[in-house]
Amino acid sequence: MRTLPLLDELEAALASGNIGRRIEILTRITDLFVSGAEHYSEDQIGVFDDVIARLVNTIEAKARAKLADRLAPIPNAPSNVIHLLAFDDDIEVARPVLTQSDRLDDRGLLASAGTKSQQHLFAISQRKSLSEAVTDVLVERGDRDVVHSVATNIGARFSDAGFRMLVNRSSDDDILATAVGLRSDIPRPHFLLLLEKASSEVRSRLCAENPQAGTAIEGVAAEVVGGIRTEVLNASPDFAAAQAAVERQNRIRRIGETEIYQYARERKFEETAIALSLMCDTPIDVVERALLDPGAEIVLILAKVAGLSSTTTKAILLLRAADRGMSAKDLDQALSSFNRLHTDTARRVLGFFRTRVKKPVEPVITPAVAVNG
């Protein structure tokens, strides 16, 4: 690698203050790197990194953007230079590396996503793969365009918190609701919440745009609006798998508190709901709606009827808290109510909900029954 003459020219160009001369040197050095990039060692790449970095801040944005375009697709591009370009305030400079460069790790992406413009966030949202940590920031900070982009990115992974934010943001956005609903990785609890908030147009669109999942979607929608039919519910792949697992466990040993506690601790929503449904002899849609409802009252009633301890009830409430944002204070108050709740009172209230599910078309006024009996 013949860099010494170029280094001499670099020093002269930097000393002269001639912008045109600096761009010429940068072009020659970049040509030299690009032509042999796959053969260079990390030490050799480090030399290019040092040289190019000295020039980056001394040239105009147009030249920096051209440099970014050339380096972004190269897997072993000079790391420091890539980071300088990624943090450039000019989006034309930052976009190529934010969108493409493999040299940017989560630390760099998080720093950019947490501080830079919406255009920078949009560029990041288009990367071929995104971690949960990065998508959390994009969904929280991003504007409508950013959120739509990341929601339709099949290489993006989302945490529970990320899905919760997506569902909340899609409540008045049919396009986003459809995109989120069509994701193959959306967990069932979030899907239920999305459909509960979604318009009829969104539900129809989800069935139309994903015919293979149409039956499952219709089944979940039926749960949301009431009048659930067992054969339709079982069409949901997530539910069917969970039901098979719980039934298998029930054959080995009758489902009880130990199993529900384990399901809840492992954040298995479907298994927890099915087990509670079995123990309380209560339709699954009542149980699932209780787990998804912002209030904790029906969960406490189910737990009391099932004869669960406060420890297991807490585990179920924490399962809810992961998706509903229950505070420590709310949790303490709920457990206090649970300890005061009489089993007979819980059974009477649960009986009302069973009756309402059996007669969904009849208007029923909920009796005012306090959970503390």
N, C-alpha and C positions, 0 to 999 in steps of 0.2 A: 504494500500500500504506500504509494508515493505522496505523502502528505506534507513533507517538509517544505517544498517550494510553495505550496498553497498556504501553509501557515505563515510563511514570510510575506506572501501577498496579502493575507488577512490582516496582519499587523499593520501593513502599509495602508490598507484600505480603511481600517478603523482610525488610524492616525490622521488620514487626509480629510475625513468627514464627507467624502464623496459618496452619496447614496447609490448612484448608479454603479459605482465600482464595487460597493458592498454587495449589491444584488447579484452582480456578475460572479463574484467569488462564491456567494451562497449557492448559486445555480451549479457551479462547477463541483463544489463539495457535495451537494445533494446528488448530482449525477453520479459521482464516484461511489457514494454510498448505495444508491438504488441499484446500480449495475452489479454490485457484488454482495448485497445484503445477506443473502443466504449462506455465504461462505465466511463471513466475519465472526471472530470470537467476541465475547462480551467485552474484553479489554479493548479491542479495536473499535467496537461500537461506542465504547466510552470516550474514545478520542473524538469521534464524530460528534458525540453528544456535547462535549465541551466546546468544540469549535462552532457548531451550528448555534448553540445556546448564546454564544457571545454576539452572534449576528442578529438573532431574532428580534431583540428589543431596539435594534438600530435601523430597522427597515420599515417601510410603509405597510399598511394593512393588506393592500392588494398582493404584495409579495409574500406576506405571512400566510395569506389564504392559499396561495399557490403551493407553498411549502407544505401546508396542512393536507392539501389534496394528495400530494405525492407520498407523504409519509403515513397517512392514516391506514392504508390497506396492508402495510408491511408489518408482519407479526413481531419482528425484533427491532422495530424502529427505536431510535434513541429515546430513552424513557423520560429524561428531564425535559427534552424539547417537546415531547408529546404533552407533558403536563403544562408547560408554558402555553402551548397553543390551546389546550383545553380550557384554560382559565382566562383566555383573552376575552375582553369585553365585547369585541367585535364578533358577532355570531357567524359571519362568513369565514372567519378564521377558526373559531372553535367547533363549528358544526361537523366538519369531516371527521375529526378525531373523537368527538363525543359520540358520534353515530357508529364509527367503525373500529377504532383502534383497540387492539387486544392488550396494549400496554397500560390501559387504564384499569386499575383494580377498583374494588368497591370503595376503598378509602377515598380515592380521587373522585369517583362518581358522586359519592355522598357529599363531599365538600362542595362540588360544583352545584349539585341539585339543591343544596341547602342555602346557597348564597347568590347564585346567578339568576339571570333573567328567565322569563317564561320561554323564550326562544331556546335557551340553553337546555331547559327541562324538556322541551319538545324533542330536541335532538337526542337526548339521552333515552327518551321513551321509545325511540326507534331502533335501539340496539338489538342485535339478534338474540341476546339473552340478558335477563335482568334478575338480580337476586331479590328476595323478599325485603331486605333492608332498603334497597334503592327504590323499589316500587312504593314502599310505605311513604317515603318522602315525596315522590312524584304525585301520589294521589292526594296527599295532605296539602302540598304547596301548589300543585299544578292548576292551571286554569282549565276551562272546558276542553280546549284542543288537546292539552297534555293528557288529561284523564281519558279522553276518548282514544287517544293514540296508544296509551299503555294498556288499556282494557282490551284492545284488539290485537295486541302483540302476543302471539302464541308462545314466544320464548320468555315471556315474563312470568315470574312466580310471585304469588301473593300470600302474605300471612293472614291469619284470621282477622287481625286488625285492619289489614289492607282491604280484604273483602268486605268487612263491615263498613268501611268508609265508602267503598264503591257502591254498595247497596244504598247507603244513605244519600249519596250524591245522585243516584239514578232515580230517586223518588219522583222528581219532576222533569225527568229527561228520558223520553222514550227511546231515543237512539242509544244512549248509554245503558239503559236497562236491558235492551235487547242484546247488546254486546256482552254485557256481564252474564246474562242468562245463558248465552250460547257457549260460554267457556266450559270446556270439559272438566276443568279442575275445581269448579265452584262447589264447595261443600253443601250438603243438603240443608243444614240450618239456614245458611245465607240465601240459598235458592228459595226456601220457603218464605223468608222475609221479603225477598225481592218480589216474588209473585204476589204477596199480600199487598204490597204497595203499588204494584204495576197496574197499568191500564189494561182494559180488555184487548186493545189493539196490540200491546206488547205480548200478551199471552198468545194471541193468534199468530203473531209474527214468529215467535219462538217455535211454535209447532210447524209453521210453513217453511221456515228456513232450516230447520233441522228435523226432517221427517222421521229419521230413525229414532229420535228421542221424543217424538210427538206423544206417544202413549204415556211415557213417564211424566212428561210435562203436564199433560192433561190430568194425570193422577194427582200430582202435587197441587195443581190448581184446584182440583176438587176438594182436597183437604182444606185448603185455605178458605174456600167459600162455603164449606159445609156439605152435608149429604154425601159423605165419603162412601165409596164402594170398595170392599176388600180386594176384589180381583184387580181393580185399577191401581190401588195403592201398591200392590205387590209387583206391578210393572216397573216401579222405580228400581233401577239397578242397585243403588246404595241401600235402599230399604230391604230389598230381597236378600242381599248378602248379609245384612245385619240380622234379619229375621232368621235366616238359616243358622247363623252362629249362635243366636240366643236359644233357638229350639234345640240345637245340638247340645248345648250346655244344660238345658232343662231336662233333657233325656238322661244325661249323666248324673245330674243332681238338681233337684228342684230349685229354680231360681229363687234367690233370697237376698238378704241385705248384703252379704259378702260380695255377690256378683254385681249388684247395683253400685256398690261403693267402688269396686274395681273399674267398672265401665266409666263411671263419672270421673274418677281420678285420671283415667287414660283419655279423657275427653272424647269418648265415643258417644256421640249424640244419639244416633239411631238405636244402638244397643241399650242405652240408658232408658230411652223412651219406651222401647218394646218391653223391657223388663218391668218397668213401672206399670205399663198397661196390663201385663199379666198379673202382677201382684195385686193390683187394685181392681181387676176385672172391669176395666174402663177402656172405651174405644181409643185407638191410637191417636186420632186427631185431637181429642181433648188433651191428651198428655203432651203431644208435640206443641200445641198452641200454648199450653201452660209453660213449657220450657222456653218458648219464644216471646211470651208476653212480657212487657216491661215490668209489670207488677209480679211479686213473688207469692201472692196469696194462694193461687191454685196449686203451685208446687208444694207449698207447706201442707195443704189439705191432702194431696196425693201421698206425700211422705208420711203423714200421720195415719192415714188409712192403711198404708202398707206396713205400718208398725216399725218404721225406720228410726234409728237413733239420730240424735242431733249431729253426730259426726258425719254420718252418711248424708243427711240432709244438707249439711254445709258443703259437702263435696258436690252435690247436685246444684246447689246455688252458685258455687264457684264455676261449674261448667257453664251455667247461664251467664255469669259475670264476664267470661271471656268474650262473649259476643254482645252483651247488653250493657257493659260498663258499670256494673254494680259496685258501689263504693264500699269501703270497709264499714262505714257507719250504717249503710243500708243493710249490709250483711248481718251486723250485730242486731239490728232491730228486727230483721226477719227471723233470726234464730230465737230471739226473745219471744216473739209472737208464736213461734212453733212450740216452744216449751209451755206456753200458756194454753195452747189450743187443746180442747178436749176431743177425744177420738169420736165420740157420738156426734159432736157438732160437725166435724170433718166429714163424717159419713153422710149426714143430712145434706150438706152443701154439694158433695160429690154426686149424690143421688139426683139433685137438681140438674147438674150438668149432663148426666147420663140421659135424663129425660129430654133435655133440649136437643141433644144430638139425634135421638130417635125421632123427634118431631121438628125438623129444621124449618118447616114452612110456617109453623105457628108462632106468632109473636109472643114472647114470654118476658115478663118483667122480673129482673133479677132480684131476689129477696135480699134485704139488707142484713146480712149475717156477719158479725165480726169474727175475725179469725181467733180471737182470744176467748171465744165462747161466751 
